[in-house]
Amino acid sequence: MQRDSKRPGRPAQADRAPQADVPGLPARRLAAAAVMAVLDERRALDETLDRLLDSPEATALEDRDRALARAIAMVAIRHFGSIRKTLLARLKSGMPASSGVLAAALATGAAQLLWLDVPDHAAVDLTIRLIQSDRKAERYSGLANAVLRRIGREKAEILAALDPLADDAPEWLAKRWTANYGAETAARIAAAQLNEASVDLTPKGDPAAQAETLDALVLPTGSLRLRSRAALPSLPGYAEGDWWVQDAAAAIPARLLAVKPGERVADLCAAPGGKTAQLAAAGASVLAVDRSEARLGRLSANMERLGLKVETRALDALLLDEPEGFDAILLDAPCTATGTLRRHPDVAWTKDEPDLVKLASLQTRLLDKAAKLLRPGGRLVYCVCSLEFEEGERQVQMFLARHLDFKRAPITADETGIPEAVSDAGDLRTLPFMLPNDEPRLSGLDGFYAARLMKAGA
Ligand SMILES: C[S@@+](CC[C@H](N)C(=O)[O-])C[C@H]1O[C@@H](n2cnc3c(N)ncnc32)[C@H](O)[C@@H]1O
């Protein structure tokens, strides 16, 4: 986003002490601060919101206002492409430079007007108050007022004219998806990425038995999809560790490894541990490696709730030395995560092509390391939550060309529950529009790639 010439001017933090806040204003201020952190500093939206909502100003707010701040920021980032287009079409001279909070405030104002259940007058009035509270932005409050009122009046035609691929996906992703998947599939991907993601659970035991108590759908992949949006710790089975949250697509790769009780298995990029839990629940003796100590701490806490025992090591997997080797390895490599935009819409604006190049090179090195760590006859599942071929299909194609002692163990349609997600070569490629449901909130899944590879026997 930062290097995108179409982007409105760089907003700065609102710099006046909040005085006599009217109800609803702190939520707007927090949402605008989160939007600025994502667009200007390339910070992750989830972490930014958690940090902002932990601040003294936010903890004093009612839950309703905290939820509203989160919703506004999420929608503003999810639809940032079309919001930017909408704003720039109504700002004759573009977004004024050095205008403080102006751009972020306008983005959050437009998000409320176009997609959220907020009365227009409240959306406009509170956005203008936010702009007036910032020294650099306040002189543009008249302009902002006119732009927002016009968006409110033209809402129906604005929404009718939007094109998810051309307007919402950033240019670099729209181009890549069109080149790799064709225009029609790319358009379906972009449209599906605008849906709010479902909440999926991986059950430790029988999915059907837990579906009823949780009021969940049993997906053909074996995951559960919650119909409600209840707080997770209040749901049956949470305290008992009967399930954990994991996107339906993310739950497929560990199953493909088909680990057996007692096998020695490495999960090389393990945290926060969704896949580690699957491997441990299947009875394997798991070594969970992650280079982030903090994230590995979350993995340990998750395993404790689930009552699962795993060995952990905070280490760069490239440095792992295990002369005994492993029967099976799961490599869920760090990636651009462009398959997860429904959950993490910020990824579209915080990652770019140079990140893709760097990550692809790390994935290549991690794959080569996994090849060394695997015992003869062992299985390797490589996966990424990315839609980009360089991180998925091409990575495995190059791996097989480098490692002649490996061959693909094709994935079959009935192993995944989504036959259309299995390629002719026998790899898994889920796309965000798969698993359709009449209710958009219950449809789709993350875009994942996975391949299963076998090392030649001794
Ligand atoms: C896609 S996430 C893993 C998600 C995890 N497998 C799960 O299912 O919950 C990638 C992880 O790789 C870790 N990572 C990145 N580079 C690494 C490296 N060189 N060695 C080990 N872990 C690494 C990151 O800290 C991050 O936790």
The ligand as an SDF file (V2000), in Angstrom:
LIG
                    3D

 27 29  0  0  0  0  0  0  0  0999 V2000
    2.1670  -20.5360    8.9050 C   0  0  0  0  0  0  0  0  0  0  0  0
    2.7630  -20.2810   10.4870 S   0  0  0  0  0  0  0  0  0  0  0  0
    2.5600  -21.8660   11.2040 C   0  0  0  0  0  0  0  0  0  0  0  0
    1.1730  -22.2090   11.6690 C   0  0  0  0  0  0  0  0  0  0  0  0
    1.1290  -23.5280   12.4190 C   0  0  0  0  0  0  0  0  0  0  0  0
    1.6960  -24.6120   11.6460 N   0  0  0  0  0  0  0  0  0  0  0  0
   -0.2700  -23.9060   12.8390 C   0  0  0  0  0  0  0  0  0  0  0  0
   -0.8950  -24.7610   12.2210 O   0  0  0  0  0  0  0  0  0  0  0  0
   -0.7480  -23.3790   13.8490 O   0  0  0  0  0  0  0  0  0  0  0  0
    4.4620  -20.2260   10.1880 C   0  0  0  0  0  0  0  0  0  0  0  0
    5.3290  -20.2860   11.4360 C   0  0  0  0  0  0  0  0  0  0  0  0
    6.6710  -20.4410   11.0080 O   0  0  0  0  0  0  0  0  0  0  0  0
    7.5140  -19.8360   11.9530 C   0  0  0  0  0  0  0  0  0  0  0  0
    8.8310  -19.6950   11.2860 N   0  0  0  0  0  0  0  0  0  0  0  0
    9.1930  -18.8080   10.3360 C   0  0  0  0  0  0  0  0  0  0  0  0
   10.4560  -19.0480    9.9360 N   0  0  0  0  0  0  0  0  0  0  0  0
   10.8800  -20.1230   10.6410 C   0  0  0  0  0  0  0  0  0  0  0  0
   12.1010  -20.8490   10.6920 C   0  0  0  0  0  0  0  0  0  0  0  0
   13.1440  -20.5130    9.9100 N   0  0  0  0  0  0  0  0  0  0  0  0
   12.1930  -21.8890   11.5440 N   0  0  0  0  0  0  0  0  0  0  0  0
   11.1660  -22.2280   12.3390 C   0  0  0  0  0  0  0  0  0  0  0  0
    9.9970  -21.5610   12.3510 N   0  0  0  0  0  0  0  0  0  0  0  0
    9.8540  -20.5320   11.5000 C   0  0  0  0  0  0  0  0  0  0  0  0
    6.7900  -18.5780   12.3220 C   0  0  0  0  0  0  0  0  0  0  0  0
    7.2080  -18.1200   13.5820 O   0  0  0  0  0  0  0  0  0  0  0  0
    5.3290  -19.0570   12.3240 C   0  0  0  0  0  0  0  0  0  0  0  0
    4.9330  -19.4090   13.6190 O   0  0  0  0  0  0  0  0  0  0  0  0
  1  2  1  0
  2  3  1  0
  2 10  1  0
  3  4  1  0
  4  5  1  0
  5  6  1  0
  5  7  1  0
  7  8  2  0
  7  9  1  0
 10 11  1  0
 11 12  1  0
 11 26  1  0
 12 13  1  0
 13 14  1  0
 13 24  1  0
 14 15  1  0
 14 23  1  0
 15 16  2  0
 16 17  1  0
 17 18  1  0
 17 23  2  0
 18 19  1  0
 18 20  2  0
 20 21  1  0
 21 22  2  0
 22 23  1  0
 24 25  1  0
 24 26  1  0
 26 27  1  0
M  CHG  2   2   1   9  -1
M  END
$$$$
